């Protein structure tokens, strides 16, 4: 069932009143532009023309999906906002309550973005690690599992998934914390309202302080630029005294590196070298959340450089690249895989570098790091 339809938004979108003044800013240098954006104009819409309904939505999200569990089919998409070409993922059903994680999958070869030229400004000033993905999508998941005797399976199992080309991990997880609980309580009307709110957002623009209202909550964020000085946070200073802001995000993408690397802290230098060299690496974790967080931490540890090889924060046997990545007829590809299925312990045992976080069946039991080629060591933590 599609929640997004052009017939619902037949009226033209309002253009910013200061559009003519903004059109003349193209000759301003990036440094001068950043200085201007620190003032009151930071929240204004960037110069955009010929906007169609859902263009602003599409600049943030490709679609929103609701995924339930069917006893005969397995995971099944129940509701989708916009079209999905291919969606390859499976949720983990080993823990009760709510959990969040992300996955990454290839874009179909026949899919092309209709907003390529329109969104060039987003990539132009963004740091390398925050540029839009061209060949992959990110899936940000909020999964809920609770006991329910009224259901045949005995459990309520459902995921709300945001699909985007933007690697804004912290931002989309924060957005899901707002949307998912409301959806599980109010169902589809809640998603319709959220989609309409997102379609009124300004487009992602590095350097601008963006105020993003959604479902009665106001999120304030600033997308970093490649000109930012390390350690600075202009957003914190600008948001002081703003009583209308519900959530202020000092970062849109950074994961907690210390928390993620705490189990392997003494080997951080070795892991950094493996990532920098593009070595094949698999992270075996007890949950999708730990798997995806650890893979994202590994990828981000080489910043400000961009990790140019493939990485899958949560990889399953249902992914289309499963045979490609698990074959023994050739050397493992340059990729970082995050897995939770114990099946991978045997399937990927020939891989040169393995990080095992906890027991695959019992979380937090131990950590095991296996290195080959560059390092011939095995470390166990009890």
Backbone torsions as a table, in degrees:
resi	resn	phi	psi	omega
1	UNK	NA	126.4	-178.8
2	UNK	-93.1	129.8	179.3
3	UNK	-92.6	-16.6	-178.1
4	UNK	-102.5	127.7	178.9
5	UNK	-145.4	139.2	-178.1
6	UNK	-67.7	-25.7	-178.1
7	UNK	-65.4	-20.7	-179.4
8	UNK	-79.4	-17.2	-178.2
9	UNK	-129.1	62.6	-177.7
10	UNK	-77.6	-23.0	-178.7
11	UNK	-75.7	145.8	-179.7
12	UNK	-68.7	147.4	177.1
13	UNK	-74.2	145.4	179.8
14	UNK	-74.7	136.2	177.9
15	UNK	-91.5	150.6	178.8
16	UNK	-60.7	143.2	-177.9
17	UNK	-66.4	-27.7	-176.0
18	UNK	-98.3	28.3	-175.7
19	UNK	-61.5	-40.9	-177.7
20	UNK	-64.3	-40.3	179.3
21	UNK	-66.8	-35.9	-178.5
22	UNK	-71.7	-31.3	-179.6
23	UNK	-63.1	-25.0	-178.5
24	UNK	-86.4	5.6	-177.0
25	UNK	-92.4	4.1	-175.0
26	UNK	-67.3	-20.6	-178.3
27	UNK	-87.6	-2.8	-178.6
28	UNK	-78.0	137.5	179.9
29	UNK	-69.6	158.1	179.7
30	UNK	-56.4	-40.4	-179.3
31	UNK	-65.4	-42.5	178.7
32	UNK	-67.1	-37.9	-179.5
33	UNK	-63.4	-40.1	178.9
34	UNK	-65.0	-37.2	178.7
35	UNK	-64.5	-40.3	178.8
36	UNK	-67.5	-36.6	-176.3
37	UNK	-70.6	-16.8	179.6
38	UNK	-72.3	-12.4	179.2
39	UNK	-90.3	-156.2	-175.6
40	UNK	-69.7	-17.5	-178.4
41	UNK	-79.0	-0.7	-174.1
42	UNK	-65.5	-27.7	-176.9
43	UNK	-93.5	0.7	-179.1
44	UNK	-72.3	157.0	177.4
45	UNK	-69.1	136.4	174.8
46	UNK	-66.4	162.9	-177.4
47	UNK	-64.5	107.3	-178.8
48	UNK	-133.2	136.1	178.1
49	UNK	-129.4	159.7	177.0
50	UNK	58.5	39.1	177.0
51	UNK	-74.2	135.9	175.8
52	UNK	-106.1	161.9	174.9
53	UNK	-55.3	136.1	178.9
54	UNK	77.6	3.4	174.9
55	UNK	-65.6	-42.4	179.3
56	UNK	-66.9	-39.2	176.0
57	UNK	-59.3	-45.7	-177.1
58	UNK	-67.8	-22.6	177.5
59	UNK	-72.5	-19.0	176.9
60	UNK	-103.5	-45.6	-173.4
61	UNK	-130.3	146.0	170.2
62	UNK	-82.0	-42.5	178.4
63	UNK	-168.9	169.1	172.2
64	UNK	-121.7	131.6	-178.8
65	UNK	-124.1	147.7	169.9
66	UNK	-113.7	123.7	-175.4
67	UNK	-118.7	122.0	176.8
68	UNK	-110.4	177.7	-179.3
69	UNK	-112.5	123.8	178.1
70	UNK	-106.3	132.5	-176.6
71	UNK	-61.1	-31.1	-177.9
72	UNK	-94.1	-37.2	-174.7
73	UNK	-96.8	-20.0	-172.2
74	UNK	87.7	-142.0	179.2
75	UNK	-68.7	133.9	-178.6
76	UNK	-140.5	135.6	178.5
77	UNK	-75.8	117.0	-178.4
78	UNK	-90.8	-41.4	-178.4
79	UNK	-135.9	139.5	174.6
80	UNK	-139.3	140.1	175.6
81	UNK	-104.9	106.9	-172.9
82	UNK	83.4	172.3	-172.7
83	UNK	-88.6	149.1	175.9
84	UNK	-122.5	122.1	-179.0
85	UNK	-71.2	-54.2	178.0
86	UNK	-150.9	135.0	-176.9
87	UNK	-131.5	105.3	-175.6
88	UNK	-113.1	100.5	175.1
89	UNK	-163.9	163.6	176.8
90	UNK	-143.1	139.9	-179.4
91	UNK	-89.5	157.3	-178.7
92	UNK	-93.1	129.7	-174.7
93	UNK	-109.4	22.3	-173.8
94	UNK	-86.6	-13.7	-176.1
95	UNK	-128.1	148.0	178.9
96	UNK	-89.6	158.4	178.8
97	UNK	95.6	-155.8	-177.8
98	UNK	-106.4	141.0	175.9
99	UNK	-144.2	150.0	-180.0
100	UNK	-126.1	140.5	177.0
101	UNK	-159.2	178.6	177.9
102	UNK	-138.5	158.9	175.4
103	UNK	-136.1	172.9	-176.7
104	UNK	-143.1	135.9	-178.3
105	UNK	-144.6	159.0	-176.1
106	UNK	-71.8	145.2	173.3
107	UNK	-80.3	138.9	178.0
108	UNK	-59.9	145.9	-176.2
109	UNK	-65.0	-21.9	-178.9
110	UNK	-94.7	7.0	-179.4
111	UNK	-99.5	128.6	177.6
112	UNK	-129.8	140.5	179.9
113	UNK	-76.1	133.3	178.4
114	UNK	-84.8	-3.9	-176.2
115	UNK	-114.8	23.3	-175.3
116	UNK	-57.3	-53.6	-179.8
117	UNK	-68.8	-35.8	-176.7
118	UNK	-64.4	-30.7	-174.5
119	UNK	-103.8	16.2	179.6
120	UNK	-62.8	-33.1	-179.9
121	UNK	-62.9	-31.3	179.9
122	UNK	-63.0	-41.7	-178.5
123	UNK	-83.1	-26.5	-173.5
124	UNK	-60.8	-44.8	-175.5
125	UNK	-102.4	0.0	-177.9
126	UNK	-80.5	148.4	174.2
127	UNK	-65.6	158.1	-175.4
128	UNK	-53.5	-39.0	-176.3
129	UNK	-73.3	-10.6	-177.9
130	UNK	-113.8	10.9	177.9
131	UNK	-71.4	150.3	-178.0
132	UNK	-61.9	139.8	176.3
133	UNK	-73.4	132.1	179.7
134	UNK	-98.2	-31.8	-177.4
135	UNK	-110.8	0.8	-177.5
136	UNK	-137.4	158.6	170.3
137	UNK	-114.4	150.3	169.3
138	UNK	-100.6	141.7	173.2
139	UNK	-117.7	120.4	-180.0
140	UNK	-105.4	122.0	-167.0
141	UNK	-115.6	136.1	168.0
142	UNK	-119.9	108.0	-174.5
143	UNK	-109.3	132.0	178.2
144	UNK	-121.1	130.8	174.8
145	UNK	-134.7	119.2	177.9
146	UNK	-137.0	153.8	178.9
147	UNK	-70.3	136.2	178.7
148	UNK	-149.1	102.9	-176.7
149	UNK	-68.5	-17.8	179.8
150	UNK	-73.6	-16.2	179.3
151	UNK	-93.3	148.7	-176.3
152	UNK	-61.1	-38.5	-178.6
153	UNK	-77.3	-18.6	-179.9
154	UNK	91.5	-3.4	-178.5
155	UNK	-139.7	144.4	166.8
156	UNK	-88.3	120.7	-176.8
157	UNK	-134.0	112.3	-177.7
158	UNK	-152.7	148.0	179.8
159	UNK	-126.3	140.8	168.0
160	UNK	-105.3	125.4	-171.5
161	UNK	-125.2	128.2	173.8
162	UNK	-102.3	124.8	179.6
163	UNK	-105.9	126.4	-176.6
164	UNK	-151.7	158.7	172.3
165	UNK	-93.0	-2.3	-178.1
166	UNK	-90.8	130.5	-179.8
167	UNK	-85.8	45.4	-177.0
168	UNK	-93.8	74.7	-170.8
169	UNK	-62.0	-52.4	-177.5
170	UNK	-63.2	-40.3	-177.9
171	UNK	-64.2	-49.5	-176.2
172	UNK	-71.6	-31.2	173.8
173	UNK	-66.1	-37.9	177.0
174	UNK	-66.4	-39.4	177.8
175	UNK	-63.7	-39.8	179.6
176	UNK	-64.8	-32.9	178.4
177	UNK	-64.5	-22.7	175.8
178	UNK	-86.3	-45.8	-172.6
179	UNK	-76.0	-46.4	-169.6
180	UNK	-62.0	-51.5	179.4
181	UNK	-58.5	-37.0	178.1
182	UNK	-66.8	-40.2	-179.6
183	UNK	-65.6	-45.1	-178.7
184	UNK	-61.4	-23.1	179.6
185	UNK	-92.7	-39.7	-171.9
186	UNK	-112.1	-5.7	175.6
187	UNK	63.8	-146.5	-165.6
188	UNK	-61.7	-37.7	177.9
189	UNK	-55.3	-31.2	178.5
190	UNK	-65.1	-40.9	178.9
191	UNK	-68.3	-36.6	177.6
192	UNK	-60.7	-44.2	179.1
193	UNK	-65.1	-40.6	-179.6
194	UNK	-65.0	-42.1	179.2
195	UNK	-61.9	-41.1	178.5
196	UNK	-66.4	-37.1	176.6
197	UNK	-64.2	-45.0	-177.9
198	UNK	-65.4	-32.5	-179.6
199	UNK	-71.1	-9.6	175.9
200	UNK	-99.2	-2.5	177.9
201	UNK	-68.8	150.5	168.0
202	UNK	-67.5	155.3	-179.3
203	UNK	-70.6	154.7	178.8
204	UNK	-60.3	126.0	-177.9
205	UNK	-141.2	110.3	-179.7
206	UNK	-56.8	136.6	178.6
207	UNK	95.0	-19.6	-179.7
208	UNK	-91.0	142.7	172.8
209	UNK	-88.2	116.3	-172.2
210	UNK	-105.8	133.5	174.4
211	UNK	-106.7	116.9	-170.0
212	UNK	-121.3	97.6	177.6
213	UNK	-81.8	137.8	176.3
214	UNK	-152.4	122.0	175.9
215	UNK	52.6	44.5	176.5
216	UNK	81.8	0.3	178.4
217	UNK	-112.9	139.8	-180.0
218	UNK	-111.3	119.8	178.1
219	UNK	-103.6	133.6	177.3
220	UNK	-116.5	124.9	-177.4
221	UNK	-139.1	162.0	170.5
222	UNK	-136.0	122.9	177.9
223	UNK	-80.2	124.3	-178.1
224	UNK	-62.2	159.9	175.2
225	UNK	-118.3	166.4	178.4
226	UNK	-73.8	-6.2	179.8
227	UNK	-98.8	-3.6	-177.9
228	UNK	-66.4	147.0	173.2
229	UNK	-83.7	135.9	-179.9
230	UNK	-57.2	137.5	176.6
231	UNK	87.9	-4.2	179.2
232	UNK	-91.0	150.7	179.6
233	UNK	-143.7	81.6	-179.4
234	UNK	-60.1	-24.7	-176.6
235	UNK	-66.2	-39.0	-177.5
236	UNK	-61.0	-41.8	-179.2
237	UNK	-71.0	-37.8	-174.6
238	UNK	-75.1	-23.3	-174.4
239	UNK	-90.6	-1.4	-179.8
240	UNK	-65.0	130.3	178.1
241	UNK	81.0	6.0	179.1
242	UNK	-89.4	99.0	-174.7
243	UNK	-76.2	-15.4	-178.0
244	UNK	-83.1	-15.0	-176.8
245	UNK	-84.0	124.4	179.0
246	UNK	-86.4	-40.8	-177.3
247	UNK	-132.8	127.2	175.5
248	UNK	-115.8	120.0	-178.1
249	UNK	-102.6	109.4	177.6
250	UNK	-68.6	-17.7	176.5
251	UNK	-141.2	148.8	179.6
252	UNK	-107.3	-10.7	-171.8
253	UNK	-138.4	-20.2	-170.3
254	UNK	-75.6	130.9	173.0
255	UNK	-90.3	165.4	-179.1
256	UNK	-78.5	96.6	-174.6
257	UNK	-63.3	-40.6	-178.3
258	UNK	-63.7	-43.5	179.6
259	UNK	-63.5	-43.1	-177.5
260	UNK	-69.3	-37.5	-176.0
261	UNK	-94.5	0.7	-177.5
262	UNK	-55.7	-43.4	-179.6
263	UNK	-66.4	-24.8	-176.3
264	UNK	-121.2	29.9	-171.0
265	UNK	-59.4	-38.8	-175.9
266	UNK	-72.4	-7.1	-178.4
267	UNK	-118.4	19.3	-176.3
268	UNK	-61.9	-37.3	179.5
269	UNK	-64.1	-41.9	179.3
270	UNK	-64.6	-42.7	179.3
271	UNK	-65.7	-39.5	177.9
272	UNK	-59.5	-41.1	179.5
273	UNK	-65.8	-40.7	179.6
274	UNK	-63.4	-42.9	179.4
275	UNK	-67.3	-42.9	-178.5
276	UNK	-62.3	-34.2	-179.4
277	UNK	-85.9	-2.9	178.8
278	UNK	70.8	30.7	180.0
279	UNK	-71.7	149.3	174.6
280	UNK	-67.5	129.3	-173.6
281	UNK	-145.0	134.6	177.5
282	UNK	-122.2	135.2	177.1
283	UNK	-109.4	116.1	178.1
284	UNK	-103.0	117.2	-173.5
285	UNK	-130.1	160.3	-178.6
286	UNK	-79.2	-11.8	-178.3
287	UNK	-147.2	154.2	177.2
288	UNK	-59.7	-33.9	-179.6
289	UNK	-64.4	-46.8	179.0
290	UNK	-67.3	-37.0	179.3
291	UNK	-63.0	-51.8	-175.8
292	UNK	-68.6	-39.1	179.6
293	UNK	-63.7	-41.3	-178.8
294	UNK	-67.8	-41.8	178.3
295	UNK	-64.2	-43.0	178.9
296	UNK	-65.1	-35.5	177.1
297	UNK	-66.0	-41.0	178.2
298	UNK	-62.8	-44.0	-179.4
299	UNK	-64.1	-38.9	-176.0
300	UNK	-81.6	-12.0	-176.0
301	UNK	-71.1	-13.6	178.3
302	UNK	-95.6	3.5	178.4
303	UNK	-58.5	147.4	10.2
304	UNK	-80.1	1.6	174.9
305	UNK	-69.8	151.7	177.7
306	UNK	-97.0	131.7	176.5
307	UNK	-74.5	114.2	-170.0
308	UNK	-95.6	-8.4	176.5
309	UNK	-84.8	178.3	-179.1
310	UNK	-79.5	150.8	173.6
311	UNK	-149.9	141.9	-179.1
312	UNK	-128.7	102.4	-178.2
313	UNK	-58.7	-31.8	177.7
314	UNK	-142.7	105.9	-174.4
315	UNK	-112.1	136.6	-177.2
316	UNK	-130.0	170.7	179.7
317	UNK	-70.2	-10.4	-180.0
318	UNK	-92.1	-6.6	178.7
319	UNK	-66.8	146.0	-176.7
320	UNK	-65.9	-21.0	179.9
321	UNK	-95.1	13.7	-176.4
322	UNK	-57.9	-50.3	-179.2
323	UNK	-66.0	-37.7	-179.3
324	UNK	-63.4	-38.2	-174.6
325	UNK	-90.2	-15.1	-176.8
326	UNK	-109.6	1.6	-179.5
327	UNK	-65.9	147.4	177.2
328	UNK	-102.3	1.6	-177.7
329	UNK	-79.7	-10.8	177.8
330	UNK	-147.0	166.8	-179.0
331	UNK	-63.8	148.8	177.7
332	UNK	-57.1	141.7	-179.4
333	UNK	-72.3	168.1	176.9
334	UNK	-77.9	93.1	-175.1
335	UNK	-156.7	151.0	171.5
336	UNK	-110.8	119.9	-178.2
337	UNK	-110.8	137.1	171.4
338	UNK	-111.6	122.4	-174.8
339	UNK	-132.3	160.0	176.2
340	UNK	-129.8	-20.1	-177.3
341	UNK	-71.6	125.3	178.9
342	UNK	-58.3	-18.6	178.6
343	UNK	-58.0	-32.4	-177.4
344	UNK	-70.8	-21.0	179.7
345	UNK	-60.0	-34.0	177.7
346	UNK	-91.2	-40.1	-176.4
347	UNK	-64.7	-35.3	-176.5
348	UNK	-108.5	19.9	-178.2
349	UNK	-67.4	-16.8	178.5
350	UNK	-85.6	-3.7	-179.8
351	UNK	-68.5	147.0	-173.5
352	UNK	-72.1	-28.7	-174.0
353	UNK	-135.0	122.0	-176.2
354	UNK	-131.9	131.5	172.2
355	UNK	-115.1	120.2	177.9
356	UNK	-111.7	115.6	-177.8
357	UNK	-104.6	108.7	-179.1
358	UNK	70.7	179.8	177.0
359	UNK	-83.9	142.1	179.2
360	UNK	-64.3	-20.7	180.0
361	UNK	-107.9	-21.6	-179.6
362	UNK	-133.9	110.5	-173.1
363	UNK	-63.0	142.0	172.0
364	UNK	76.9	16.4	-177.2
365	UNK	-74.1	-46.4	-179.3
366	UNK	-164.7	170.0	175.9
367	UNK	-123.3	135.7	179.5
368	UNK	-134.2	129.1	176.9
369	UNK	-119.5	128.8	-178.9
370	UNK	-121.2	125.5	178.9
371	UNK	-123.1	141.9	172.3
372	UNK	-131.9	176.3	178.8
373	UNK	65.1	-81.2	-177.1
374	UNK	-75.2	-35.9	-175.7
375	UNK	-135.5	138.6	-179.3
376	UNK	-117.5	69.0	-177.4
377	UNK	-140.3	155.4	172.3
378	UNK	-133.8	131.5	-177.1
379	UNK	-122.8	133.9	178.0
380	UNK	-120.7	140.8	174.1
381	UNK	-125.6	127.4	177.4
382	UNK	-98.5	NA	NA
